[in-house]
Amino acid sequence: MGTCEVKARKGIIRATVDAKGGVIERALITGDFMLLPEDKVFDLERALLKVRLSRDDVERAVREALGGSTLIGCSYGDFVDAIMCAGEGS
């Protein structure tokens, strides 16, 4: 299991990822970022399950899960960076 923090323009995105065989088995996203509606972060955690730990696949999952959300001071890329960094450490 790996954990990584990414400093966004406004806030920190902390990802904890457990990956086996290059596939995400568990993901936890926390921090002090602004995402509206707030419960979309749970959609993201669910969307990451069984996703191959490749930048393209993770980015696709992030965009699908957070589509229609409002991100304030952070971007999809910040989430992808944190998830990939954490996954590489798992």
C-alpha atoms as a printed R data frame, in Angstrom:
   type eleno elety resid chain resno       x      y       z
1  ATOM     1    CA   MET     A     1   0.000  0.000   0.000
2  ATOM     2    CA   GLY     A     2   1.347  3.408  -0.926
3  ATOM     3    CA   THR     A     3   0.406  6.940   0.045
4  ATOM     4    CA   CYS     A     4   1.225 10.136  -1.754
5  ATOM     5    CA   GLU     A     5   0.317 13.812  -1.349
6  ATOM     6    CA   VAL     A     6   0.067 16.301  -4.183
7  ATOM     7    CA   LYS     A     7  -0.112 20.022  -3.552
8  ATOM     8    CA   ALA     A     8  -2.748 21.514  -5.804
9  ATOM     9    CA   ARG     A     9  -3.157 25.237  -6.393
10 ATOM    10    CA   LYS     A    10  -5.458 25.314  -3.367
11 ATOM    11    CA   GLY     A    11  -5.158 22.347  -1.050
12 ATOM    12    CA   ILE     A    12  -3.620 18.931  -0.744
13 ATOM    13    CA   ILE     A    13  -4.825 15.718  -2.375
14 ATOM    14    CA   ARG     A    14  -3.743 12.614  -0.464
15 ATOM    15    CA   ALA     A    15  -4.165  9.222  -2.142
16 ATOM    16    CA   THR     A    16  -3.665  5.854  -0.519
17 ATOM    17    CA   VAL     A    17  -3.655  3.004  -3.020
18 ATOM    18    CA   ASP     A    18  -3.324 -0.741  -2.625
19 ATOM    19    CA   ALA     A    19  -2.472 -2.328  -5.964
20 ATOM    20    CA   LYS     A    20  -1.578 -5.914  -6.791
21 ATOM    21    CA   GLY     A    21  -0.453 -7.109 -10.182
22 ATOM    22    CA   GLY     A    22  -0.775 -3.592 -11.541
23 ATOM    23    CA   VAL     A    23  -4.487 -3.375 -10.649
24 ATOM    24    CA   ILE     A    24  -5.986 -1.100  -7.976
25 ATOM    25    CA   GLU     A    25  -7.655 -3.132  -5.229
26 ATOM    26    CA   ARG     A    26  -8.345 -0.280  -2.807
27 ATOM    27    CA   ALA     A    27  -8.163  3.505  -2.994
28 ATOM    28    CA   LEU     A    28  -8.726  6.194  -0.396
29 ATOM    29    CA   ILE     A    29  -8.727  9.871  -1.385
30 ATOM    30    CA   THR     A    30  -8.496 12.491   1.360
31 ATOM    31    CA   GLY     A    31  -7.126 15.998   1.830
32 ATOM    32    CA   ASP     A    32  -8.284 19.579   2.008
33 ATOM    33    CA   PHE     A    33  -9.214 20.043  -1.653
34 ATOM    34    CA   MET     A    34 -12.516 21.575  -2.773
35 ATOM    35    CA   LEU     A    35 -14.791 19.243  -4.740
36 ATOM    36    CA   LEU     A    36 -18.524 19.859  -5.116
37 ATOM    37    CA   PRO     A    37 -20.594 17.885  -4.468
38 ATOM    38    CA   GLU     A    38 -18.290 16.546  -1.769
39 ATOM    39    CA   ASP     A    39 -19.579 12.963  -1.947
40 ATOM    40    CA   LYS     A    40 -18.180 12.618  -5.500
41 ATOM    41    CA   VAL     A    41 -14.906 11.590  -3.860
42 ATOM    42    CA   PHE     A    42 -16.615  8.317  -2.878
43 ATOM    43    CA   ASP     A    43 -17.632  7.802  -6.509
44 ATOM    44    CA   LEU     A    44 -13.985  8.241  -7.446
45 ATOM    45    CA   GLU     A    45 -12.798  5.690  -4.894
46 ATOM    46    CA   ARG     A    46 -15.316  3.144  -6.231
47 ATOM    47    CA   ALA     A    47 -14.464  3.948  -9.857
48 ATOM    48    CA   LEU     A    48 -10.785  3.188  -9.209
49 ATOM    49    CA   LEU     A    49 -11.429 -0.398  -8.076
50 ATOM    50    CA   LYS     A    50 -10.112 -2.945 -10.588
51 ATOM    51    CA   VAL     A    51  -8.558 -0.189 -12.727
52 ATOM    52    CA   ARG     A    52  -5.185 -0.976 -14.250
53 ATOM    53    CA   LEU     A    53  -2.509  1.248 -12.760
54 ATOM    54    CA   SER     A    54  -1.658  3.065 -15.983
55 ATOM    55    CA   ARG     A    55  -1.887  6.822 -16.375
56 ATOM    56    CA   ASP     A    56  -4.450  6.561 -19.201
57 ATOM    57    CA   ASP     A    57  -6.749  4.179 -17.321
58 ATOM    58    CA   VAL     A    58  -6.537  6.142 -14.067
59 ATOM    59    CA   GLU     A    59  -7.197  9.427 -15.884
60 ATOM    60    CA   ARG     A    60 -10.222  7.912 -17.619
61 ATOM    61    CA   ALA     A    61 -11.614  6.717 -14.255
62 ATOM    62    CA   VAL     A    62 -11.013 10.129 -12.647
63 ATOM    63    CA   ARG     A    63 -12.717 12.003 -15.486
64 ATOM    64    CA   GLU     A    64 -15.714  9.651 -15.512
65 ATOM    65    CA   ALA     A    65 -16.146  9.692 -11.726
66 ATOM    66    CA   LEU     A    66 -15.699 13.444 -11.301
67 ATOM    67    CA   GLY     A    67 -17.449 14.532 -14.486
68 ATOM    68    CA   GLY     A    68 -20.068 17.158 -13.730
69 ATOM    69    CA   SER     A    69 -18.325 18.114 -10.478
70 ATOM    70    CA   THR     A    70 -16.902 21.482  -9.611
71 ATOM    71    CA   LEU     A    71 -13.200 21.445  -8.745
72 ATOM    72    CA   ILE     A    72 -11.954 24.567  -6.970
73 ATOM    73    CA   GLY     A    73  -8.204 25.128  -6.973
74 ATOM    74    CA   CYS     A    74  -7.381 21.629  -8.193
75 ATOM    75    CA   SER     A    75  -7.624 19.631 -11.399
76 ATOM    76    CA   TYR     A    76  -8.248 16.112 -12.653
77 ATOM    77    CA   GLY     A    77  -4.500 15.921 -13.253
78 ATOM    78    CA   ASP     A    78  -3.782 16.596  -9.565
79 ATOM    79    CA   PHE     A    79  -5.919 13.584  -8.627
80 ATOM    80    CA   VAL     A    80  -4.259 11.433 -11.285
81 ATOM    81    CA   ASP     A    81  -0.790 12.476 -10.085
82 ATOM    82    CA   ALA     A    82  -1.602 11.569  -6.461
83 ATOM    83    CA   ILE     A    83  -3.160  8.218  -7.399
84 ATOM    84    CA   MET     A    84  -0.299  7.218  -9.707
85 ATOM    85    CA   CYS     A    85   2.336  8.236  -7.152
86 ATOM    86    CA   ALA     A    86   0.580  6.253  -4.412
87 ATOM    87    CA   GLY     A    87   0.094  3.260  -6.705
88 ATOM    88    CA   GLU     A    88   3.762  3.171  -7.584
89 ATOM    89    CA   GLY     A    89   4.556  2.964  -3.878
90 ATOM    90    CA   SER     A    90   2.213  0.062  -3.194
